[in-house]
Amino acid sequence: MSRQKRGVTLIEIIVVLVILGILAVLTLPQFNKPKETSIDKEAIANLKLIQAAERIYKLEMTVYASGDTASDLNDVLRLALPTGSNAYWNYKVATPSDNSLFTAKAQRTSDTSRVKCIDQDAEEPSDSSCSW
């Protein structure tokens, strides 16, 4: 009576790897949605922070501040918004000529159609396009 050892063939290993690859490809998009949700929450939190800083600035200076970049806003409003390659969003604050109002805008760096805005009176940022 002879015993024959049977090992795993190369074809069986390839089939298992292909199945695992297909499963990985199917599940990867599901991990992207929570990441994007947290990135959106970052913009909402930063817009509320800009709004609060603008209110303080107006109490001190009697007008609202404006800025075209997060660096400008960090300097004027004494904030620490993310800048450069660490930033998922570009931030900007616009004011009319008399600086009596402001609108803060967050625009996604990788998808410029994604915009969030807040003004001096809003309770929550909106996803609609800004008025400027």
C-alpha positions in Angstrom: 0.0 0.0 0.0 1.5 3.3 -1.0 0.7 6.6 0.3 0.7 9.5 -1.9 1.2 13.0 -0.6 -0.9 15.6 -2.2 0.1 19.2 -2.0 -1.5 22.4 -3.1 -1.2 23.1 -6.8 -0.2 26.4 -8.3 -3.6 26.6 -10.0 -5.4 26.3 -6.6 -3.2 29.1 -5.2 -4.0 31.3 -8.2 -7.7 30.7 -7.9 -7.7 31.6 -4.2 -5.6 34.8 -4.9 -8.1 35.8 -7.6 -11.0 35.3 -5.3 -9.3 37.4 -2.6 -8.5 40.1 -5.1 -12.1 40.3 -6.3 -13.3 40.5 -2.7 -10.8 43.3 -1.9 -11.9 45.3 -5.0 -15.5 45.0 -4.0 -15.0 46.2 -0.4 -12.5 49.1 -0.9 -15.2 51.7 -2.0 -17.0 51.1 1.2 -14.0 52.4 3.2 -13.9 55.6 1.2 -17.3 56.9 2.3 -16.5 57.2 6.1 -13.3 59.0 5.1 -15.2 61.5 3.0 -17.7 62.0 5.8 -15.0 62.8 8.3 -13.4 65.2 5.7 -16.8 67.0 5.3 -17.1 67.3 9.1 -13.6 68.9 9.2 -14.9 71.6 6.8 -18.0 72.2 8.9 -16.0 72.5 12.1 -13.5 74.9 10.5 -16.3 77.1 9.0 -17.9 77.3 12.5 -14.5 78.2 13.9 -14.0 80.9 11.2 -17.5 82.3 12.0 -16.7 82.5 15.8 -13.3 84.1 15.0 -15.0 86.6 12.7 -17.5 87.6 15.5 -14.6 88.2 17.9 -12.7 90.1 15.2 -15.8 92.3 14.6 -16.1 93.0 18.4 -12.5 94.2 18.4 -12.3 96.0 15.1 -15.9 96.9 14.3 -15.7 95.2 10.9 -15.3 91.7 9.5 -12.0 90.5 8.1 -11.5 88.9 4.7 -8.9 86.6 3.3 -8.3 84.7 0.1 -6.4 81.7 1.6 -6.2 79.7 4.8 -2.9 81.3 5.6 -4.4 84.8 5.3 -7.2 83.7 7.7 -4.8 82.1 10.1 -2.8 85.4 10.3 -5.8 87.8 10.5 -8.1 85.8 12.7 -5.4 84.0 14.7 -6.5 80.5 13.6 -4.7 77.3 12.8 -6.5 76.1 9.6 -4.7 73.4 7.7 -2.6 74.7 4.8 -0.5 73.2 2.0 -0.4 69.5 1.3 -2.2 68.7 4.6 -5.3 70.6 3.6 -8.4 68.8 2.2 -10.2 72.2 1.8 -9.3 75.7 0.6 -10.8 78.4 2.8 -11.8 81.9 1.8 -13.7 84.8 3.4 -15.4 87.5 1.3 -16.8 90.8 2.6 -18.6 93.6 0.9 -16.7 96.9 0.5 -17.9 98.2 3.9 -16.9 94.9 5.7 -20.3 94.8 7.4 -21.0 91.2 6.4 -19.0 88.1 5.5 -19.3 84.8 3.8 -16.8 82.0 4.5 -16.3 79.3 1.9 -14.7 75.9 2.0 -13.9 74.4 -1.4 -12.6 70.8 -1.6 -9.1 70.7 -3.1 -9.6 67.5 -5.0 -13.2 68.2 -6.2 -13.8 71.9 -6.7 -17.6 71.2 -7.1 -17.8 70.4 -3.4 -18.4 73.7 -1.6 -19.6 74.6 1.9 -20.5 78.1 3.0 -21.4 80.0 6.1 -22.2 83.6 6.8 -22.5 85.8 10.0 -26.1 84.7 10.6 -26.1 81.0 9.7 -26.4 78.4 12.4 -24.9 75.6 10.2 -22.8 75.7 7.0 -24.7 74.9 3.8 -23.7 72.7 0.9 -25.2 75.1 -1.7 -23.1 77.4 -3.8 -22.0 80.6 -2.1 -23.5 84.0 -3.1 -20.1 85.2 -4.5 
